[in-house]
């Protein structure tokens, strides 16, 4: 059967591929169908045709899979925040483990490593401690809103998947705790009533750009960070007054200011409007100060599970030296500090290193030090081979030069923390030359998405 763009085909979904889309085979030709799961029979419309595969969307769900559940969120299927709400959670975590297995087998050609069952998230809703909502002067309408008199000139919410300019006017997000939705609605009302317009993602004109909310799980407190295109104390003053009056749990109100056209909610200038300059949170017995623009694991409870797994795989006895690559704000280094003689963290981002040093001081830790700079250069400055490497790279994995240096250094063991099983597998292609991959523990930090964290234990052959 010849597959053509815009063609409608009936097919059975037989698997869910890495990336979260259902997979159907039509005469052996792969078709990836968004918002489907194993067991679905659908009429699908082809939207993209490539030489080796096609992409499609559901035209009609002919026979639903028994793995389907009713998504509680009205934006499910339209919003880019999470795309798996329609899949039973037990199946979600099974799929995540299978994606780790598949990446190792098909990319790294490793089929003998033990990949444990995925550790589920303690909460599957209300688990995110940070949410970022975009402003837009053009609202993307839901299907039931088409043809109505809905005001299309304002939106504060989340993006339609794969777009920079299509923004839903999100009234509530189930991934954040409920007080966050109350704050979101109150800020929406204030922005709409203000004398300043929201930002146009095409025109690049307007004042209100983003609303970022952070939640401290340890203290049940909130930070409100509003991002604007310029400084205007009079325009943001009503926001500060409203929040102070209605939300006593908000302990920090920040204004980030950026004139850059790029859609990134980080300001070139930051102004403290009210309260504290940081939000204080905790993981386990450790306290962390989280600033408006600093990185912190978005699932606080899940972070403890992840770090406990790192500590288990590290299996330190207190005498080891550890080098922590891509150490960020020092959370893993701090977690392991009481079990090691010395930990050296390497990190490229200056503000993250500053936060790491502050976090160590705040927790009374004196056996960690941090080196600022490009890891390709700083790793070479480590004078002796450590007993262990901890590697927690970004989603793109390690730079090939870093992989080369790791192989040249060749410490006895490595604990690799991955947020992307595909790049973990890619790095393993080189690392397996001298390391055996003993086991991998997937950890679900992001329910209702296809993303999965995993911790890998590597031992020198």
Secondary structure, 3 states (H helix, E strand, C coil): CCCCCCCEEEEEEEEECCCCCEEEEECCEEEEECCCCCCCEEEEEEEEECCCEEEEEEEEEEECCCCECCCCCCCCCCCCCCCCCCECHHHHHHHHHHHHHHHHHHCCCCCCCEECCCECCCCCCCCECEEEEEEECCECCCHHHCCCCCCCCCEEECECCCCCCCECCCCCCCCECHHHHHHHHHHHHHHHHCCCCECCCCCCCCCEEEEEEEEECCCCEEEEEEEECCCCHHHHHHHHHHHHHHCCCEEEEEEEECCCCCCCCCCCEEEEEEECCCEEEEECCEEEEECCCCCCCCCHHHHHHHHHHHHHHHCCCCCCEEEEECCCCCHHHHHHHHHCCEEEEEECCHHHHHHHHHHHHHCCCCCEEEEECCHHHHHHHCCCCCCEEEECCCCCCCCHHHHHHHHHHCCCEEEEEECCHHHHHHHHHHHCCCEEEEEEEEECCCCCCCCCEEEEEEEEC
